[in-house]
Amino acid sequence: MRGAIHHLDLTVKDPAISAPFYDAVLGFMGYARVDEDADSVDWAAHPAGAYLSIGILRAEAKSAGQKHNRYAPGLHHVAWHAQSREDVDRLHTLLKEIGAEILDAPAAYPEYGPDYYAVFFADPDGLKLEFVYEPYAA
């Protein structure tokens, strides 16, 4: 599909601190760690022959002390598709096991759609993330 996201890179304070969080979350979603060095880590997935990559990069030293502000210009949050409501619930369980910050527990969010069901959580640097199940009528 033209316009589908090929890759997403996120800036973090310290990749060594953030990588275990993303290993757990992205591993749950079917991504595998494919590359890393002292300043970055990349995960990739290949659904239906496509290539999807998510990477984390070390912040510049002068910016590393800042917490992510989703209401400043820039990225607000990232959301991934879930396969079912149970899939959302399973990720929520994993997030609790790894001590992730849960922003909003799994619930229906009818203000976003009649069958919208999601969990909202934050990465170690405060970036808001979402895992959502929303079936679409064909």
Disulfide bonds with the S-S distance in Angstrom:
none
